[in-house]
C-alpha cells in the first residue's frame, strides 16, 4: 500500500517539476524577447543604417505578399467591403428606428406627447354621431375634461 502511495507521489513530483520547468523556460523566453526588442529599438534610435535597411526590406516584402496579383481580386474585395458596409449601415438604421419608436411610445404612454386619433374613453373622430350637433352651435360651453385628459384639438387642427 505504501508503494502505491510512493509511486503516486513520485509521479506527482515529476509532473510538478515538468510544469515548473516549462514555466521557467517561458519566463526566460519572455526575457530574451524583450531584450531583443530593446536592442532593436536602441539600434533604431541610434540610426544604425543596416538595422533600418533590414527592417524596411522586411516590411516591403510583407506588403508585397498582401498585394493582389490581378485586378479581378481587387474589384471583388472592394465589392465585398462596400456590400458589408452597406448592410452594416442598414442594420444600424433599423436599430435606431426601433429605439426611436420605443422612446416615442414611452413618451405617449407617460402623457408627454399626444397623438391625434382615438382619445381614451371616447369614440373616433369620424364616427357616426347619434347626438344632435346643434348643441355645439348653440353657444353652450363644453363640459370640462376629466382629470388626466388633455384637449389637443387646437394643436393639430
N, CA, C and O of each residue as an XYZ file, in Angstrom:
628
protein
N       0.813     -1.174      0.000
C       0.000      0.000      0.000
C       0.868      1.253      0.000
O       0.552      2.240     -0.665
N       1.954      1.204      0.745
C       2.850      2.342      0.771
C       3.563      2.509     -0.561
O       3.890      3.628     -0.957
N       3.800      1.419     -1.241
C       4.477      1.512     -2.527
C       3.597      2.221     -3.559
O       4.097      3.007     -4.363
N       2.303      1.949     -3.541
C       1.393      2.637     -4.459
C       1.372      4.128     -4.165
O       1.393      4.960     -5.072
N       1.329      4.442     -2.882
C       1.317      5.851     -2.482
C       2.603      6.539     -2.888
O       2.588      7.681     -3.346
N       3.731      5.835     -2.717
C       5.031      6.399     -3.076
C       5.130      6.611     -4.584
O       5.664      7.621     -5.043
N       4.604      5.639     -5.363
C       4.623      5.805     -6.812
C       3.786      7.014     -7.227
O       4.199      7.801     -8.079
N       2.622      7.151     -6.626
C       1.758      8.289     -6.930
C       2.428      9.607     -6.589
O       2.311     10.585     -7.327
N       3.140      9.625     -5.451
C       3.846     10.837     -5.059
C       4.988     11.144     -6.016
O       5.233     12.308     -6.330
N       5.686     10.118     -6.481
C       6.771     10.326     -7.441
C       6.222     10.905     -8.751
O       6.777     11.854     -9.305
N       5.128     10.320     -9.230
C       4.523     10.825    -10.459
C       4.104     12.286    -10.298
O       4.291     13.113    -11.191
N       3.539     12.567     -9.141
C       3.096     13.941     -8.877
C       4.295     14.888     -8.835
O       4.238     15.991     -9.379
N       5.399     14.448     -8.178
C       6.600     15.277     -8.135
C       7.175     15.519     -9.523
O       7.550     16.645     -9.851
N       7.248     14.460    -10.351
C       7.746     14.615    -11.716
C       6.874     15.582    -12.512
O       7.372     16.439    -13.243
N       5.590     15.427    -12.354
C       4.659     16.303    -13.066
C       4.852     17.756    -12.634
O       4.876     18.655    -13.474
N       4.989     17.986    -11.340
C       5.194     19.340    -10.823
C       6.530     19.912    -11.315
O       6.615     21.090    -11.660
N       7.572     19.068    -11.346
C       8.871     19.535    -11.833
C       8.793     19.929    -13.301
O       9.360     20.944    -13.707
N       8.091     19.125    -14.097
C       7.988     19.453    -15.523
C       7.181     20.752    -15.722
O       7.504     21.557    -16.595
N       6.157     20.943    -14.924
C       5.380     22.183    -15.007
C       6.248     23.374    -14.629
O       6.245     24.396    -15.315
N       6.994     23.239    -13.533
C       7.886     24.325    -13.103
C       8.954     24.616    -14.155
O       9.299     25.771    -14.404
N       9.470     23.548    -14.769
C      10.495     23.707    -15.796
C       9.932     24.468    -17.000
O      10.592     25.360    -17.535
N       8.703     24.114    -17.430
C       8.062     24.830    -18.539
C       7.833     26.300    -18.201
O       8.026     27.177    -19.043
N       7.421     26.559    -16.969
C       7.191     27.943    -16.549
C       8.493     28.739    -16.550
O       8.522     29.888    -16.993
N       9.577     28.125    -16.049
C      10.870     28.817    -16.054
C      11.331     29.111    -17.475
O      11.824     30.202    -17.763
N      11.168     28.117    -18.374
C      11.554     28.330    -19.762
C      10.730     29.446    -20.404
O      11.256     30.236    -21.188
N       9.455     29.510    -20.077
C       8.600     30.562    -20.628
C       9.052     31.938    -20.148
O       9.066     32.895    -20.921
N       9.422     32.037    -18.872
C       9.898     33.311    -18.332
C      11.207     33.712    -19.012
O      11.392     34.875    -19.371
N      12.110     32.753    -19.187
C      13.391     33.040    -19.847
C      13.152     33.477    -21.290
O      13.767     34.433    -21.761
N      12.252     32.773    -21.996
C      11.934     33.135    -23.375
C      11.381     34.551    -23.452
O      11.730     35.317    -24.350
N      10.531     34.885    -22.518
C       9.940     36.228    -22.490
C      11.023     37.283    -22.268
O      11.020     38.321    -22.929
N      11.941     37.027    -21.349
C      13.037     37.966    -21.092
C      13.922     38.143    -22.323
O      14.346     39.255    -22.636
N      14.201     37.033    -23.023
C      15.021     37.130    -24.232
C      14.326     37.950    -25.320
O      14.964     38.744    -26.011
N      13.018     37.753    -25.466
C      12.275     38.528    -26.469
C      12.300     40.021    -26.153
O      12.524     40.843    -27.041
N      12.072     40.364    -24.903
C      12.101     41.787    -24.539
C      13.500     42.365    -24.708
O      13.660     43.520    -25.104
N      14.508     41.557    -24.407
C      15.884     42.022    -24.571
C      16.185     42.323    -26.041
O      16.803     43.339    -26.359
N      15.738     41.425    -26.940
C      15.943     41.643    -28.369
C      15.206     42.895    -28.847
O      15.732     43.668    -29.647
N      13.997     43.080    -28.353
C      13.227     44.269    -28.746
C      13.920     45.543    -28.289
O      13.984     46.523    -29.031
N      14.441     45.529    -27.058
C      15.141     46.706    -26.530
C      16.395     46.990    -27.346
O      16.691     48.145    -27.653
N      17.137     45.933    -27.699
C      18.331     46.125    -28.514
C      17.981     46.694    -29.888
O      18.664     47.587    -30.388
N      16.915     46.173    -30.493
C      16.482     46.666    -31.803
C      16.074     48.133    -31.715
O      16.450     48.936    -32.570
N      15.317     48.479    -30.700
C      14.904     49.879    -30.527
C      16.105     50.786    -30.299
O      16.138     51.916    -30.785
N      17.088     50.289    -29.560
C      18.309     51.074    -29.335
C      19.059     51.314    -30.629
O      19.542     52.419    -30.875
N      19.159     50.278    -31.463
C      19.839     50.430    -32.745
C      19.078     51.389    -33.657
O      19.686     52.203    -34.352
N      17.742     51.292    -33.654
C      16.945     52.194    -34.482
C      17.066     53.636    -34.003
O      17.122     54.565    -34.808
N      17.107     53.813    -32.684
C      17.221     55.163    -32.133
C      18.580     55.777    -32.454
O      18.690     56.982    -32.682
N      19.621     54.928    -32.470
C      20.956     55.458    -32.764
C      21.154     55.681    -34.254
O      22.109     56.345    -34.658
N      20.256     55.130    -35.086
C      20.332     55.367    -36.520
C      21.221     54.371    -37.244
O      21.826     54.720    -38.258
N      21.318     53.154    -36.760
C      22.110     52.114    -37.415
C      21.496     51.810    -38.784
O      20.374     51.311    -38.871
N      22.238     52.114    -39.847
C      21.712     52.017    -41.207
C      21.402     50.581    -41.608
O      20.428     50.335    -42.320
N      22.203     49.650    -41.168
C      21.979     48.258    -41.541
C      20.676     47.749    -40.925
O      19.897     47.081    -41.605
N      20.427     48.055    -39.651
C      19.214     47.610    -38.979
C      17.986     48.245    -39.617
O      16.982     47.571    -39.849
N      18.067     49.539    -39.897
C      16.945     50.236    -40.529
C      16.666     49.648    -41.907
O      15.508     49.440    -42.270
N      17.721     49.379    -42.675
C      17.553     48.793    -44.009
C      16.920     47.413    -43.949
O      16.035     47.095    -44.742
N      17.376     46.595    -43.005
C      16.785     45.258    -42.850
C      15.301     45.343    -42.504
O      14.484     44.605    -43.056
N      14.964     46.233    -41.602
C      13.576     46.390    -41.187
C      12.710     46.881    -42.349
O      11.585     46.413    -42.529
N      13.231     47.815    -43.127
C      12.492     48.319    -44.286
C      12.278     47.199    -45.298
O      11.183     47.059    -45.843
N      13.304     46.406    -45.554
C      13.181     45.299    -46.505
C      12.142     44.272    -46.045
O      11.360     43.772    -46.855
N      12.135     43.958    -44.748
C      11.142     43.017    -44.219
C       9.728     43.553    -44.417
O       8.835     42.821    -44.843
N       9.529     44.830    -44.107
C       8.194     45.412    -44.237
C       7.750     45.491    -45.700
O       6.574     45.286    -45.999
N       8.672     45.782    -46.602
C       8.334     45.824    -48.030
C       7.947     44.434    -48.514
O       6.995     44.294    -49.281
N       8.660     43.416    -48.084
C       8.320     42.052    -48.507
C       6.955     41.637    -47.954
O       6.208     40.938    -48.639
N       6.617     42.047    -46.741
C       5.284     41.760    -46.183
C       4.195     42.444    -46.997
O       3.154     41.847    -47.273
N       4.433     43.691    -47.381
C       3.456     44.412    -48.190
C       3.271     43.766    -49.560
O       2.152     43.695    -50.068
N       4.354     43.300    -50.153
C       4.256     42.648    -51.456
C       3.460     41.352    -51.375
O       2.784     40.982    -52.335
N       3.531     40.663    -50.248
C       2.736     39.450    -50.074
C       1.246     39.770    -50.024
O       0.431     38.981    -50.504
N       0.880     40.906    -49.454
C      -0.519     41.294    -49.340
C      -1.087     41.852    -50.641
O      -2.304     41.909    -50.813
N      -0.235     42.254    -51.534
C      -0.666     42.873    -52.781
C      -1.306     41.826    -53.687
O      -0.670     40.817    -53.992
N      -2.561     42.041    -54.129
C      -3.199     41.057    -55.004
C      -2.541     41.057    -56.384
O      -2.016     42.071    -56.845
N      -2.583     39.913    -57.013
C      -1.910     39.742    -58.294
C      -2.714     40.273    -59.474
O      -2.136     40.737    -60.456
N      -4.023     40.212    -59.389
C      -4.796     40.652    -60.546
C      -5.891     41.628    -60.149
O      -6.235     41.764    -58.975
N      -6.416     42.286    -61.132
C      -7.416     43.336    -60.923
C      -8.751     42.745    -60.472
O      -9.509     43.397    -59.755
N      -9.043     41.494    -60.897
C     -10.318     40.867    -60.517
C     -10.415     40.691    -59.006
O     -11.479     40.894    -58.421
N      -9.320     40.319    -58.381
C      -9.317     40.164    -56.926
C      -9.566     41.496    -56.234
O     -10.283     41.554    -55.235
N      -8.983     42.554    -56.755
C      -9.169     43.879    -56.161
C     -10.625     44.291    -56.259
O     -11.197     44.768    -55.279
N     -11.233     44.116    -57.417
C     -12.638     44.507    -57.609
C     -13.550     43.684    -56.703
O     -14.465     44.229    -56.087
N     -13.308     42.382    -56.617
C     -14.129     41.523    -55.757
C     -14.007     41.951    -54.297
O     -15.000     41.978    -53.569
N     -12.804     42.283    -53.875
C     -12.592     42.710    -52.497
C     -13.291     44.035    -52.214
O     -13.906     44.202    -51.161
N     -13.199     44.977    -53.153
C     -13.881     46.267    -52.987
C     -15.385     46.076    -52.879
O     -16.028     46.677    -52.019
N     -15.959     45.229    -53.759
C     -17.401     44.988    -53.712
C     -17.810     44.352    -52.394
O     -18.847     44.697    -51.828
N     -16.999     43.427    -51.909
C     -17.317     42.768    -50.641
C     -17.312     43.776    -49.489
O     -18.188     43.749    -48.625
N     -16.324     44.656    -49.488
C     -16.230     45.656    -48.417
C     -17.398     46.632    -48.496
O     -18.004     46.962    -47.477
N     -17.712     47.091    -49.695
C     -18.818     48.028    -49.856
C     -20.137     47.386    -49.458
O     -20.953     48.024    -48.794
N     -20.361     46.146    -49.848
C     -21.606     45.465    -49.532
C     -21.734     45.258    -48.023
O     -22.813     45.452    -47.464
N     -20.642     44.866    -47.359
C     -20.704     44.651    -45.918
C     -20.949     45.964    -45.178
O     -21.675     45.990    -44.184
N     -20.341     47.064    -45.663
C     -20.579     48.348    -45.005
C     -22.014     48.807    -45.246
O     -22.614     49.433    -44.371
N     -22.577     48.505    -46.425
C     -23.965     48.844    -46.730
C     -24.910     48.099    -45.792
O     -25.839     48.691    -45.243
N     -24.669     46.787    -45.605
C     -25.501     46.005    -44.703
C     -25.380     46.510    -43.271
O     -26.375     46.598    -42.551
N     -24.184     46.835    -42.868
C     -23.955     47.320    -41.510
C     -24.716     48.618    -41.271
O     -25.323     48.803    -40.216
N     -24.680     49.522    -42.262
C     -25.372     50.798    -42.135
C     -26.881     50.582    -42.043
O     -27.547     51.253    -41.255
N     -27.439     49.648    -42.840
C     -28.863     49.378    -42.800
C     -29.278     48.776    -41.467
O     -30.333     49.117    -40.933
N     -28.460     47.890    -40.931
C     -28.770     47.294    -39.636
C     -28.779     48.374    -38.562
O     -29.641     48.363    -37.683
N     -27.838     49.297    -38.621
C     -27.798     50.370    -37.637
C     -29.044     51.249    -37.760
O     -29.604     51.662    -36.744
N     -29.491     51.544    -38.999
C     -30.670     52.370    -39.179
C     -31.899     51.686    -38.600
O     -32.715     52.334    -37.944
N     -32.043     50.385    -38.834
C     -33.189     49.654    -38.306
C     -33.173     49.708    -36.784
O     -34.211     49.912    -36.155
N     -32.015     49.529    -36.204
C     -31.900     49.597    -34.747
C     -32.245     50.972    -34.214
O     -32.900     51.091    -33.179
N     -31.805     52.026    -34.918
C     -32.106     53.384    -34.485
C     -33.600     53.653    -34.568
O     -34.166     54.281    -33.673
N     -34.245     53.185    -35.633
C     -35.676     53.406    -35.788
C     -36.443     52.753    -34.655
O     -37.340     53.366    -34.079
N     -36.104     51.529    -34.334
C     -36.838     50.842    -33.288
C     -36.603     51.520    -31.935
O     -37.515     51.585    -31.111
N     -35.406     52.017    -31.704
C     -35.113     52.722    -30.465
C     -35.921     54.010    -30.385
O     -36.500     54.329    -29.346
N     -35.955     54.749    -31.497
C     -36.734     55.986    -31.523
C     -38.207     55.690    -31.309
O     -38.895     56.413    -30.589
N     -38.690     54.623    -31.936
C     -40.097     54.281    -31.801
C     -40.425     53.905    -30.355
O     -41.470     54.293    -29.833
N     -39.552     53.165    -29.724
C     -39.771     52.778    -28.326
C     -39.783     54.014    -27.431
O     -40.616     54.125    -26.532
N     -38.860     54.941    -27.678
C     -38.835     56.162    -26.878
C     -40.109     56.975    -27.082
O     -40.660     57.518    -26.124
N     -40.581     57.061    -28.335
C     -41.796     57.819    -28.615
C     -43.000     57.177    -27.930
O     -43.825     57.877    -27.342
N     -43.105     55.857    -28.002
C     -44.221     55.176    -27.343
C     -44.178     55.401    -25.837
O     -45.222     55.514    -25.194
N     -42.988     55.465    -25.280
C     -42.862     55.745    -23.852
C     -43.350     57.144    -23.516
O     -44.007     57.348    -22.495
N     -43.029     58.114    -24.377
C     -43.498     59.479    -24.153
C     -45.008     59.559    -24.266
O     -45.649     60.269    -23.490
N     -45.591     58.837    -25.226
C     -47.043     58.835    -25.390
C     -47.695     58.231    -24.169
O     -48.679     58.776    -23.668
N     -47.178     57.121    -23.674
C     -47.787     56.464    -22.524
C     -47.657     57.314    -21.255
O     -48.514     57.240    -20.375
N     -46.591     58.120    -21.153
C     -46.427     58.994    -19.992
C     -47.246     60.265    -20.106
O     -47.379     61.003    -19.130
N     -47.798     60.535    -21.285
C     -48.612     61.726    -21.472
C     -47.802     62.952    -21.858
O     -48.334     64.062    -21.857
N     -46.529     62.777    -22.187
C     -45.709     63.917    -22.582
C     -46.042     64.368    -24.000
O     -45.883     65.544    -24.330
N     -46.501     63.444    -24.838
C     -46.843     63.732    -26.219
C     -48.232     63.171    -26.465
O     -48.550     62.073    -26.008
N     -49.069     63.924    -27.191
C     -50.392     63.410    -27.519
C     -50.454     63.119    -29.010
O     -49.818     63.795    -29.818
N     -51.223     62.109    -29.357
C     -51.333     61.670    -30.730
C     -52.772     61.856    -31.178
O     -53.684     61.443    -30.461
N     -53.015     62.469    -32.352
C     -54.388     62.632    -32.817
C     -54.994     61.282    -33.185
O     -54.280     60.337    -33.520
N     -56.295     61.209    -33.119
C     -56.976     59.964    -33.452
C     -57.875     59.588    -32.304
O     -58.659     60.409    -31.829
N     -57.772     58.388    -31.865
C     -58.616     57.926    -30.764
C     -58.169     58.567    -29.457
O     -56.982     58.619    -29.135
N     -59.140     59.043    -28.731
C     -58.882     59.587    -27.406
C     -59.356     58.532    -26.418
O     -60.424     57.952    -26.616
N     -58.612     58.270    -25.383
C     -59.023     57.222    -24.448
C     -60.415     57.477    -23.891
O     -60.682     58.552    -23.353
N     -61.308     56.493    -24.017
C     -62.657     56.607    -23.477
C     -63.642     57.267    -24.419
O     -64.828     57.328    -24.098
N     -63.213     57.758    -25.550
C     -64.121     58.414    -26.478
C     -64.097     57.692    -27.819
O     -63.188     56.913    -28.106
N     -65.118     57.966    -28.637
C     -65.216     57.335    -29.951
C     -64.271     58.028    -30.927
O     -63.824     59.144    -30.663
N     -63.960     57.382    -32.052
C     -63.136     58.027    -33.068
C     -63.800     59.296    -33.593
O     -65.019     59.445    -33.515
N     -62.998     60.198    -34.121
C     -63.468     61.497    -34.563
C     -64.456     61.387    -35.705
O     -65.435     62.133    -35.719
N     -64.255     60.504    -36.658
C     -65.085     60.418    -37.846
C     -66.290     59.497    -37.695
O     -66.976     59.246    -38.686
N     -66.577     58.987    -36.515
C     -67.672     58.038    -36.359
C     -69.014     58.753    -36.413
O     -69.099     59.971    -36.260
N     -70.053     57.968    -36.632
C     -71.415     58.496    -36.733
C     -71.863     59.009    -35.379
O     -71.734     58.314    -34.371
N     -72.386     60.220    -35.352
C     -72.876     60.820    -34.114
C     -74.375     60.624    -34.026
O     -75.101     61.036    -34.931
N     -74.846     60.022    -32.990
C     -76.287     59.874    -32.798
C     -76.877     61.132    -32.177
O     -78.089     61.347    -32.210
N     -76.011     61.952    -31.614
C     -76.491     63.165    -30.966
C     -76.601     64.288    -31.973
O     -75.983     64.252    -33.037
N     -77.382     65.268    -31.633
C     -77.578     66.430    -32.491
C     -76.371     67.353    -32.368
O     -75.902     67.612    -31.259
N     -75.859     67.854    -33.501
C     -74.717     68.753    -33.475
C     -75.102     70.166    -33.099
O     -74.226     71.018    -32.954
N     -76.362     70.437    -32.940
C     -76.803     71.796    -32.639
C     -76.343     72.241    -31.264
O     -76.304     73.442    -30.994
N     -75.990     71.305    -30.379
C     -75.513     71.684    -29.043
C     -74.244     72.511    -29.133
O     -74.069     73.473    -28.385
N     -73.351     72.133    -30.056
C     -72.096     72.856    -30.181
C     -72.320     74.247    -30.756
O     -71.619     75.189    -30.387
N     -73.284     74.384    -31.650
C     -73.526     75.658    -32.310
C     -74.341     76.620    -31.453
O     -74.366     77.816    -31.743
N     -74.989     76.149    -30.438
C     -75.856     76.995    -29.636
C     -75.076     77.950    -28.754
O     -75.666     78.858    -28.169
N     -73.811     77.780    -28.642
C     -73.005     78.692    -27.842
C     -72.783     78.192    -26.436
O     -72.175     78.887    -25.621
N     -73.266     76.992    -26.131
C     -73.036     76.442    -24.801
C     -71.558     76.124    -24.628
O     -70.873     75.742    -25.577
N     -71.099     76.282    -23.443
C     -69.705     75.950    -23.173
C     -69.573     74.443    -22.995
O     -70.462     73.782    -22.459
N     -68.463     73.926    -23.449
C     -68.239     72.492    -23.350
C     -67.947     72.111    -21.911
O     -67.436     72.907    -21.123
N     -68.280     70.890    -21.598
C     -68.001     70.389    -20.257
C     -66.495     70.263    -20.055
O     -65.770     69.971    -21.005
N     -66.021     70.476    -18.844
C     -64.587     70.311    -18.604
C     -64.194     68.833    -18.744
O     -64.982     67.929    -18.466
N     -62.964     68.626    -19.179
C     -62.471     67.263    -19.355
C     -62.147     66.645    -17.999
O     -61.729     67.345    -17.077
N     -62.336     65.356    -17.884
C     -61.965     64.687    -16.630
C     -60.453     64.799    -16.406
O     -59.689     65.036    -17.341
N     -60.046     64.626    -15.167
C     -58.627     64.754    -14.853
C     -57.829     63.676    -15.593
O     -58.296     62.548    -15.751
N     -56.644     64.028    -16.035
C     -55.790     63.094    -16.745
C     -55.934     63.169    -18.254
O     -55.137     62.563    -18.970
N     -56.946     63.910    -18.771
C     -57.134     64.064    -20.201
C     -56.735     65.457    -20.615
O     -56.847     66.403    -19.834
N     -56.271     65.586    -21.836
C     -55.787     66.858    -22.325
C     -56.448     67.141    -23.672
O     -56.527     66.256    -24.524
N     -56.920     68.367    -23.865
C     -57.530     68.752    -25.139
C     -56.433     69.169    -26.083
O     -55.793     70.200    -25.879
N     -56.203     68.372    -27.127
C     -55.141     68.666    -28.065
C     -55.668     68.988    -29.458
O     -54.919     68.942    -30.434
N     -56.937     69.310    -29.551
C     -57.555     69.588    -30.844
C     -56.879     70.782    -31.525
O     -56.586     70.724    -32.719
N     -56.631     71.860    -30.783
C     -56.039     73.051    -31.354
C     -54.586     72.828    -31.810
O     -54.103     73.513    -32.712
N     -53.917     71.893    -31.197
C     -52.549     71.618    -31.581
C     -52.444     70.993    -32.968
O     -51.443     71.188    -33.656
N     -53.455     70.253    -33.383
C     -53.378     69.506    -34.640
C     -54.323     70.021    -35.729
O     -54.236     69.563    -36.868
N     -55.220     70.955    -35.413
C     -56.168     71.436    -36.428
C     -56.095     72.934    -36.559
O     -56.820     73.519    -37.364
